[in-house]
Amino acid sequence: MITNPAQTIRHHLANQAAPAYSLIRKVCACGKASTAKQLAQHGKCATCALAAVRAAIMPGDFAKLQHMLGAVQGKRKNRWGYRNYYCANISGAAREAMQRLADAGLVIAGHESETQAYFHATRLGCKAAGLDAAGIKRAMED
């Protein structure tokens, strides 16, 4: 393949126009490496951000999130994410737990009827529950 000098120059100029800090590796307060862009936007690495979300919710809520995604003990990890819904009564502890998860950005409300409501996990919720990339893809499929 013959290279085009004009194309090479355009690529070089495009790389020069990108923010310089975005590709530089920095160290988070926890000691893990992260990109400077991640640290500038969020103030911490992705692992610390996920740990903060997990710490903000109650343990029972986290168990409901895992159940919602099928990420439970006894189920093989390659099957996690086979479903992505949780049906809660309009009033009760399960509904309150789902509301706390929704406030944390881990689930979104779905269809509601007079007696029950469905909730679905977001991508952040899938990551918090421990799903890998294939599990997240399975969970996000319609």
KATA-V787324 format. One record per residue. N is the residue number from 1. RES is the residue in three letters. PSI is psi in whole degrees, 0 to 359 (999 if undefined). Layout:
[[N,RES,PSI] [N,RES,PSI]]
//
This chain:
[[1,MET,133] [2,ILE,130] [3,THR,146] [4,ASN,117] [5,PRO,324] [6,ALA,322] [7,GLN,320] [8,THR,319] [9,ILE,318] [10,ARG,318] [11,HIS,318] [12,HIS,316] [13,LEU,324] [14,ALA,320] [15,ASN,326] [16,GLN,330] [17,ALA,338] [18,ALA,150] [19,PRO,134] [20,ALA,330] [21,TYR,341] [22,SER,331] [23,LEU,351] [24,ILE,133] [25,ARG,131] [26,LYS,171] [27,VAL,130] [28,CYS,170] [29,ALA,333] [30,CYS,348] [31,GLY,357] [32,LYS,149] [33,ALA,142] [34,SER,168] [35,THR,153] [36,ALA,328] [37,LYS,316] [38,GLN,314] [39,LEU,324] [40,ALA,322] [41,GLN,316] [42,HIS,345] [43,GLY,355] [44,LYS,165] [45,CYS,170] [46,ALA,325] [47,THR,317] [48,CYS,322] [49,ALA,318] [50,LEU,322] [51,ALA,324] [52,ALA,322] [53,VAL,317] [54,ARG,324] [55,ALA,336] [56,ALA,340] [57,ILE,161] [58,MET,153] [59,PRO,322] [60,GLY,325] [61,ASP,320] [62,PHE,322] [63,ALA,323] [64,LYS,322] [65,LEU,316] [66,GLN,318] [67,HIS,321] [68,MET,325] [69,LEU,1] [70,GLY,19] [71,ALA,72] [72,VAL,163] [73,GLN,142] [74,GLY,345] [75,LYS,132] [76,ARG,144] [77,LYS,331] [78,ASN,356] [79,ARG,354] [80,TRP,141] [81,GLY,9] [82,TYR,344] [83,ARG,164] [84,ASN,66] [85,TYR,156] [86,TYR,127] [87,CYS,120] [88,ALA,146] [89,ASN,155] [90,ILE,321] [91,SER,145] [92,GLY,178] [93,ALA,324] [94,ALA,320] [95,ARG,319] [96,GLU,320] [97,ALA,317] [98,MET,325] [99,GLN,321] [100,ARG,320] [101,LEU,323] [102,ALA,321] [103,ASP,329] [104,ALA,352] [105,GLY,15] [106,LEU,337] [107,VAL,162] [108,ILE,151] [109,ALA,142] [110,GLY,222] [111,HIS,138] [112,GLU,140] [113,SER,192] [114,GLU,330] [115,THR,344] [116,GLN,162] [117,ALA,144] [118,TYR,143] [119,PHE,148] [120,HIS,142] [121,ALA,147] [122,THR,177] [123,ARG,319] [124,LEU,322] [125,GLY,321] [126,CYS,318] [127,LYS,319] [128,ALA,327] [129,ALA,348] [130,GLY,16] [131,LEU,146] [132,ASP,183] [133,ALA,319] [134,ALA,322] [135,GLY,321] [136,ILE,319] [137,LYS,317] [138,ARG,317] [139,ALA,328] [140,MET,352] [141,GLU,149] [142,ASP,999]]
//
